[in-house]
């Protein structure tokens, strides 16, 4: 009886044991065979890490290849203390074992950090410790060559502007997160930014990356370079001159634009105050962008050559057309138009009207042209439209349809009131006159250069024939007389060169009327016999000089530098004889 019970118990135990073993075997077969693929995928997914490979932002360079904006790459050197241990390195073909302390000493020589400091950071159970921040590419390469399993790096990018504030108003800047916030940085972001890459890899149980598991799922595409038309040396000197102009005139701001007549290329677009993109918060917000493209205001008398050229082009006047210009001219509806200063009635030619900058003379001669025609010419000169540079936040100025002009505006637009222009639009008008009557879209950004060196040029608007070549030459001759005989124009002379240009003293609109301060300007071209360059200088709200005498010194300084920079030979011809008065 006892034996029989023992046998049954033994048999039951064996049966249970076999059942348990069978269950384990079955489960093992299921795991290793039937469900192996799914479980392997889950395991891999749990250990798989995705890493972003940051694209490096492209450079912004000037016309001579000088870097104005670049990206400095550095690396933070980190360690995982929990897995730090002895390593075996291959040195001169031989495998050499290093203890943790010996490795710390070796890293100390590379990082220039005391060994005991490194040992302390490399010890413990945490999964992260920073050994040093922002090491150079050379240091990063030395560390990477060690191939230490417990050392890893975080790449950092910092935007750097080597020339500081030079062209700062144009370049713009980026935020701490690398996002483009202003200027060309933002305008050309699609070229500069590039595309981040991505890679995946599998970590082992010790959190060390398994080299054979690395897979690139998106190739990094670094940013391309942007090439500007700007000559940075010329930009620097023009900025210095504008800073001096602001100080001398106690003005809100001043600007100088240099345009190459035959191409429309902007060689300098200088402003003061401006911004150092390395520290944009160091200046007030209104000084962090470009007023040359964004600030629109009534231009005043520098617009008079448009009305004069229009009258000549449609056959309503010549440089010698006569007019009697009083100080004050009563309009048929009762309002008056005045000149800037008291004088007896002057017998002026159209040329003399520009030389003396007579409002009363201009409205009589320019008024021979219909409002519709004058409006159409103003449009062709680029008024009321953006320049074509496509600068961020660029203003189109204001040119109301002639059908909406009241009786007074119909007259005042001829001498720069009732309309508004940006400095770049004003410079563009004179470029058209100097370029034999053809207006070109100004060029600030030449294009985008990819990694292969291929330049994709920036699209530009088609050239516009504004006035005939003959009219353009005639207008230039009249502008030369402004510099020869104008009371203020004379101060724009440059020894050895024939210079043409126009003064401008514009009232600044405030509320429903005008304030007591002015925008003073001078726009000129040289040399007259074959115009190569336009220089347009404006000082806004001058507090010490209320006329264009505030702008001509800046014009002369900048134009002299332009002629010197591009080795323009002195003039060898003389100006035409054109009467400015009649008897």
C-alpha positions in Angstrom: 0.0 0.0 0.0 2.7 2.4 1.0 4.8 1.5 -2.1 1.8 1.9 -4.4 1.1 5.5 -3.1 4.7 6.4 -3.5 4.7 5.2 -7.1 1.6 7.2 -7.9 3.0 10.3 -6.3 6.2 9.9 -8.2 4.3 9.3 -11.4 2.2 12.5 -10.8 5.3 14.5 -10.1 6.9 13.3 -13.3 3.8 14.1 -15.3 3.6 17.7 -13.8 7.3 18.1 -14.4 7.0 17.0 -18.0 4.0 19.4 -18.4 6.0 22.3 -17.0 9.0 21.5 -19.2 6.8 21.1 -22.2 5.3 24.6 -21.5 8.7 26.1 -21.2 9.9 24.4 -24.4 6.7 25.5 -26.2 7.1 29.0 -25.0 10.8 29.0 -26.0 9.9 27.7 -29.5 7.2 30.4 -29.8 9.6 33.1 -28.7 12.6 32.0 -30.7 10.9 30.7 -33.8 7.2 31.7 -34.1 7.3 35.2 -32.7 11.0 35.9 -33.1 10.7 38.6 -35.8 8.2 40.6 -33.9 10.1 40.4 -30.6 13.4 41.3 -32.3 11.8 44.3 -33.8 10.4 45.5 -30.5 13.8 44.9 -28.9 15.6 46.9 -31.6 13.0 49.7 -31.4 13.6 50.0 -27.6 17.3 50.3 -28.1 17.2 52.4 -31.3 18.2 56.1 -31.1 17.6 58.8 -33.7 20.1 61.7 -33.9 19.8 65.0 -35.7 22.8 66.1 -37.7 22.6 69.9 -37.8 23.2 71.6 -41.1 25.8 74.3 -41.0 24.5 77.7 -42.1 26.2 79.2 -45.2 28.3 82.3 -45.4 27.4 85.8 -46.6 30.2 87.2 -48.6 30.9 90.5 -50.4 31.7 91.1 -54.1 35.4 90.3 -53.4 34.8 87.1 -51.5 35.3 88.6 -48.1 33.2 86.9 -45.4 30.7 89.1 -43.8 28.7 86.4 -41.9 29.8 82.9 -41.1 29.0 80.0 -38.7 31.5 78.9 -36.1 31.1 75.3 -35.1 32.2 74.0 -31.7 31.5 71.0 -29.6 30.7 70.3 -26.0 32.6 67.3 -24.7 30.6 65.0 -22.5 31.0 61.7 -20.6 28.8 58.9 -19.3 30.4 58.3 -15.8 28.4 55.1 -15.2 30.3 53.3 -18.0 33.7 55.0 -17.7 36.4 52.3 -17.4 39.7 51.2 -18.7 40.2 51.3 -22.5 42.7 49.8 -25.0 43.9 52.3 -27.6 45.9 51.6 -30.7 49.0 53.8 -30.6 51.6 53.6 -33.5 50.1 50.3 -34.4 50.3 48.8 -30.9 47.5 48.2 -28.5 48.0 50.0 -25.2 45.8 49.6 -22.1 44.9 52.7 -20.1 43.3 52.9 -16.7 40.6 55.5 -16.0 43.1 57.7 -14.2 45.6 57.4 -17.1 42.9 58.2 -19.6 41.9 61.3 -17.5 45.5 62.5 -17.7 45.6 62.0 -21.5 42.3 63.9 -21.9 43.7 66.7 -19.6 46.5 67.3 -22.1 44.0 67.7 -24.9 41.3 69.6 -23.1 43.6 71.8 -21.0 41.6 70.9 -17.9 43.3 69.6 -14.7 43.4 65.8 -14.4 41.8 65.8 -10.9 38.9 67.8 -12.2 38.3 65.3 -15.0 38.6 62.3 -12.7 35.9 63.8 -10.5 33.6 64.3 -13.4 34.3 60.9 -14.8 33.4 59.2 -11.5 30.0 58.3 -10.3 26.7 56.7 -11.3 25.1 59.5 -13.3 24.7 59.1 -17.0 26.0 62.6 -18.0 28.8 65.0 -17.1 30.3 67.8 -19.2 34.1 67.8 -19.4 34.4 71.0 -21.4 32.2 73.3 -23.4 32.8 74.7 -26.9 36.0 73.1 -28.0 37.5 73.8 -31.4 37.4 71.6 -34.5 41.0 70.7 -33.9 40.4 69.5 -30.4 37.2 67.7 -31.4 39.2 65.8 -34.1 41.8 64.7 -31.6 39.2 63.4 -29.2 37.2 61.7 -31.9 40.3 59.8 -33.0 40.6 58.3 -29.5 37.2 56.5 -30.2 36.4 56.3 -26.5 33.1 54.4 -26.0 32.0 56.6 -23.0 32.9 60.0 -24.6 30.3 61.8 -26.7 29.8 65.3 -28.2 27.1 67.9 -28.7 27.7 70.1 -31.7 27.0 73.8 -31.3 26.7 76.5 -33.9 27.3 80.3 -33.4 26.7 82.9 -36.0 29.7 85.3 -36.3 30.1 88.6 -38.2 33.8 89.2 -38.6 33.6 92.9 -39.5 31.1 93.8 -36.8 28.8 96.6 -37.8 30.0 96.7 -41.4 26.8 96.2 -43.5 25.0 95.3 -40.3 21.9 97.1 -41.4 21.9 94.8 -44.5 23.1 91.5 -43.1 20.5 91.2 -40.3 21.1 88.6 -37.6 19.9 85.2 -36.3 18.4 84.3 -32.9 20.0 82.1 -30.2 18.2 79.1 -31.7 19.6 79.9 -35.2 16.4 81.2 -36.7 16.8 84.1 -39.1 15.3 87.3 -37.7 16.3 90.2 -39.9 17.9 91.4 -43.1 19.6 89.2 -45.7 19.8 86.5 -43.1 16.0 86.2 -43.2 15.6 87.3 -46.9 17.9 84.6 -48.1 17.2 82.0 -45.4 16.2 79.3 -47.9 19.7 79.5 -49.4 21.6 79.9 -46.2 19.9 77.4 -43.9 20.4 74.0 -45.5 18.6 70.9 -44.3 19.4 68.9 -41.1 20.3 65.2 -41.5 19.1 62.3 -39.4 20.7 59.0 -38.5 19.7 56.1 -36.3 21.8 53.6 -34.4 21.3 50.9 -31.8 22.7 51.1 -28.3 24.0 48.0 -26.5 23.1 47.2 -22.9 26.0 49.4 -21.8 24.5 52.4 -23.8 27.4 52.3 -26.2 26.6 52.8 -29.8 27.0 49.7 -32.0 29.0 51.0 -35.0 27.6 48.6 -37.5 24.0 49.7 -36.6 24.4 53.3 -37.9 22.0 54.1 -40.7 21.6 57.5 -42.3 17.9 58.1 -42.9 18.3 61.7 -44.2 21.5 63.1 -45.6 22.6 66.4 -44.1 22.7 69.3 -46.7 24.7 72.2 -45.4 23.6 75.7 -46.3 24.9 77.5 -49.4 26.7 80.9 -49.5 25.1 84.2 -50.4 27.1 86.6 -52.6 26.4 90.3 -52.2 27.1 93.1 -54.6 28.5 95.1 -51.7 32.2 96.2 -51.6 32.8 95.9 -47.9 35.7 98.4 -47.9 33.5 101.0 -49.6 30.7 100.1 -47.3 32.9 100.7 -44.3 34.1 104.1 -45.4 30.6 105.2 -46.3 29.3 104.1 -42.9 32.1 106.1 -41.2 31.1 109.2 -43.2 27.4 108.7 -42.4 28.2 108.4 -38.7 30.2 111.7 -39.0 27.2 113.3 -40.8 24.8 112.3 -38.0 27.1 113.8 -35.4 27.6 117.0 -37.4 24.0 117.5 -38.2 22.6 116.0 -35.0 20.3 114.1 -37.3 18.1 111.1 -36.5 19.9 109.1 -39.2 21.9 109.3 -42.4 22.3 107.0 -45.4 24.6 106.8 -48.5 23.9 104.6 -51.5 26.4 103.8 -54.2 25.1 102.2 -57.4 27.0 101.1 -60.5 25.1 102.8 -63.3 25.6 100.2 -66.1 24.6 97.2 -63.9 22.4 98.5 -61.1 24.7 96.8 -58.6 24.6 98.3 -55.1 28.2 98.8 -54.1 27.4 100.3 -50.7 24.2 100.9 -48.8 25.5 102.6 -45.6 23.6 103.9 -42.7 24.2 105.5 -39.3 23.2 104.5 -36.7 23.5 100.9 -37.5 23.8 97.5 -35.8 26.5 95.1 -34.9 24.9 91.7 -35.7 27.1 90.1 -33.1 25.1 92.0 -30.5 21.8 93.3 -32.0 20.3 94.0 -28.5 23.1 96.6 -28.1 21.1 99.1 -30.1 17.5 100.4 -30.2 15.1 98.3 -32.3 14.7 101.0 -35.0 18.4 100.7 -35.7 18.5 97.0 -36.4 17.3 97.1 -40.0 17.7 99.1 -43.2 16.0 102.4 -43.6 17.4 102.6 -47.1 14.7 100.1 -48.1 12.1 100.7 -45.4 11.9 104.4 -44.7 9.6 106.3 -47.1 9.3 110.1 -46.9 8.7 113.0 -49.1 11.9 113.5 -51.2 11.6 117.2 -51.9 13.6 118.9 -54.7 15.7 115.9 -55.6 12.5 114.8 -57.5 12.5 117.9 -59.8 14.7 116.3 -62.5 11.8 113.8 -63.1 9.4 116.5 -64.0 12.1 118.3 -66.1 13.1 115.1 -68.0 9.4 114.3 -68.6 8.7 117.7 -70.1 11.8 117.3 -72.4 11.0 113.7 -73.4 7.4 114.6 -74.5 8.6 117.7 -76.4 7.0 120.3 -74.1 10.3 121.9 -73.1 14.1 122.1 -73.7 16.9 123.1 -71.4 16.5 126.6 -72.8 12.7 126.9 -72.4 12.0 130.2 -70.7 9.9 131.0 -67.7 9.4 133.9 -65.2 9.7 132.4 -61.8 8.4 134.6 -58.9 8.9 133.9 -55.2 5.2 133.2 -54.8 2.9 131.9 -57.5 -0.9 132.2 -57.0 -2.8 129.2 -58.3 -6.1 129.7 -60.1 -8.0 128.2 -57.2 -6.5 130.7 -54.7 -3.7 128.7 -53.0 0.0 129.7 -53.4 3.2 127.9 -54.2 6.4 129.5 -52.9 10.0 129.1 -53.4 12.4 128.4 -50.5 13.6 132.0 -50.2 12.4 135.5 -51.0 13.5 136.8 -54.4 12.4 139.1 -57.2 10.8 137.4 -60.3 13.6 135.5 -62.1 13.9 134.9 -65.8 15.0 131.3 -65.8 15.5 128.6 -68.4 14.4 125.1 -67.5 18.1 124.5 -66.7 18.0 127.5 -64.4 14.9 126.2 -62.7 16.9 123.2 -61.6 20.0 125.2 -60.7 17.9 127.6 -58.5 15.6 124.8 -57.5 12.6 127.0 -58.2 9.2 125.5 -57.3 7.3 128.3 -59.1 9.3 127.9 -62.3 9.0 124.1 -62.3 5.2 123.9 -61.9 4.8 126.3 -64.9 7.1 124.3 -67.2 6.4 120.8 -65.8 2.7 121.7 -65.8 2.7 121.8 -69.6 2.6 118.0 -69.4 -0.7 116.4 -68.6 -1.2 114.9 -65.2 -1.7 111.4 -66.7 1.5 111.6 -68.6 3.5 112.8 -65.6 2.0 110.0 -63.5 3.0 107.4 -66.1 6.6 108.7 -66.2 6.8 108.7 -62.4 5.7 105.0 -62.5 8.4 104.2 -65.1 11.0 105.8 -62.9 10.0 103.3 -60.2 7.9 105.4 -58.0 5.1 103.6 -56.1 6.7 100.2 -56.5 9.3 98.3 -54.5 12.8 98.5 -55.9 13.0 94.8 -57.0 15.7 93.9 -54.3 12.9 92.2 -52.3 14.5 93.3 -49.0 12.6 92.1 -46.0 9.9 94.7 -45.1 10.8 96.9 -48.1 8.4 99.9 -48.6 6.9 100.8 -52.0 6.6 104.4 -51.0 3.5 106.3 -51.9 2.3 107.4 -55.4 -1.4 107.9 -55.5 -3.2 107.6 -58.8 -3.3 110.9 -60.6 -7.1 110.6 -60.7 -7.0 111.0 -56.9 -4.7 114.0 -56.9 -6.3 117.2 -55.7 -5.4 120.5 -57.5 -2.6 121.3 -55.2 -1.1 117.8 -55.2 -1.1 117.8 -59.0 1.5 120.6 -58.7 3.4 119.7 -55.6 4.3 116.2 -56.8 6.6 117.9 -59.3 8.8 119.1 -56.5 8.6 116.1 -54.2 5.6 116.8 -52.0 2.5 114.6 -51.8 4.6 111.5 -52.7 7.0 109.4 -50.7 10.1 107.5 -51.7 12.6 105.3 -50.0 16.3 106.2 -50.5 16.8 103.2 -52.8 13.9 104.4 -55.0 15.5 107.9 -55.2 18.9 106.5 -56.2 17.1 104.3 -58.8 15.7 107.4 -60.5 19.1 108.9 -61.0 20.5 105.5 -62.1 17.9 105.5 -64.9 18.9 109.0 -66.0 22.6 108.2 -65.9 22.1 104.9 -67.8 20.9 106.5 -71.0 17.3 106.5 -69.8 17.1 102.8 -68.9 16.2 101.9 -65.3 17.6 98.7 -64.0 16.4 96.7 -61.1 19.0 97.4 -58.3 21.0 94.3 -57.3 22.0 93.7 -53.7 22.2 89.9 -53.7 24.2 88.5 -56.7 23.0 85.0 -55.9 23.4 81.7 -54.1 26.5 79.5 -54.4 26.1 75.8 -53.8 28.7 73.3 -52.5 29.9 72.8 -56.1 30.6 76.5 -56.6 27.7 77.0 -58.9 26.1 80.5 -58.6 22.4 80.7 -59.1 21.8 84.4 -59.8 19.0 86.3 -58.2 16.2 87.0 -60.6 15.9 90.7 -61.5 13.1 92.7 -63.2 13.4 93.5 -66.9 15.0 96.8 -67.7 12.6 99.7 -68.3 13.1 102.4 -70.9 12.0 105.5 -69.0 13.2 108.3 -71.2 15.0 108.5 -74.5 18.8 108.4 -74.6 18.8 112.0 -76.0 16.6 113.2 -73.1 18.8 111.4 -70.6 21.9 113.1 -71.9 20.1 116.5 -71.9 19.0 116.0 -68.3 22.5 115.1 -67.2 23.8 118.3 -68.9 21.3 120.3 -66.8 22.3 118.4 -63.6 25.9 119.4 -64.3 24.9 123.0 -64.3 23.4 122.5 -60.8 26.9 121.6 -59.5 28.6 124.3 -61.6 26.3 127.2 -60.7 24.0 126.2 -57.8 24.5 128.1 -54.6 24.6 124.8 -52.7 25.3 122.6 -55.7 28.8 124.1 -56.0 29.7 122.4 -52.7 29.3 119.0 -54.5 32.2 119.7 -56.9 35.0 117.2 -57.0 38.4 118.4 -58.3 39.3 116.9 -61.7 35.8 115.4 -62.4 32.7 116.6 -64.1 29.8 116.0 -61.6 26.1 116.4 -62.0 23.4 116.2 -59.3 20.6 117.7 -57.5 20.0 119.1 -54.0 16.9 118.4 -51.9 15.5 119.9 -48.8 12.2 118.2 -47.9 9.8 119.1 -45.3 8.9 116.1 -43.1 5.2 115.3 -42.7 4.0 115.3 -39.1 0.3 114.8 -38.4 -1.8 116.8 -40.8 1.0 119.2 -41.7 4.8 119.5 -41.6 7.2 119.7 -38.8 10.1 122.2 -38.4 12.8 119.7 -39.3 13.9 118.6 -42.8 15.3 115.6 -44.7 18.3 117.0 -46.6 19.7 115.2 -49.6 22.1 115.3 -52.5 22.1 112.8 -55.3 24.8 112.9 -57.9 26.6 111.1 -60.7 30.1 111.1 -62.1 31.8 111.5 -64.4 29.2 113.4 -66.5 30.7 112.5 -69.8 30.3 108.8 -69.1 28.4 108.3 -65.8 29.7 105.3 -63.9 28.4 105.7 -60.4 25.4 107.2 -58.5 25.9 108.4 -54.9 22.7 109.3 -53.0 23.1 110.9 -49.5 20.3 111.7 -47.1 20.3 113.0 -43.6 16.9 112.8 -41.8 15.9 115.5 -39.4 19.0 117.6 -39.5 19.1 119.9 -36.5 22.1 122.1 -37.3 21.8 122.6 -41.1 18.4 122.9 -42.7 19.3 122.6 -46.3 21.4 120.4 -48.6 24.7 121.9 -47.3 24.2 119.2 -44.7 24.4 116.4 -47.4 26.9 117.6 -49.9 30.1 117.0 -47.8 29.0 113.4 -47.3 28.3 113.0 -51.1 31.8 114.4 -51.9 33.6 112.1 -49.5 31.8 109.0 -50.6 32.0 109.8 -54.4 35.7 110.6 -54.1 36.3 107.2 -52.5 34.2 105.5 -55.2 36.2 107.1 -58.0 39.5 106.2 -56.3 38.4 102.6 -55.5 37.5 101.9 -59.1 40.3 103.9 -60.6 38.0 106.2 -62.7 40.3 108.5 -64.7 39.7 112.3 -64.4 37.5 114.1 -66.9 39.2 115.5 -70.0 36.2 117.2 -71.5 34.3 120.4 -70.6 30.7 120.9 -69.9 28.3 122.3 -72.4 27.3 125.9 -72.4 23.7 126.1 -71.4 22.1 129.4 -70.3 20.4 129.4 -66.9 18.8 132.9 -67.3 17.5 134.9 -70.2 17.0 138.6 -70.8 
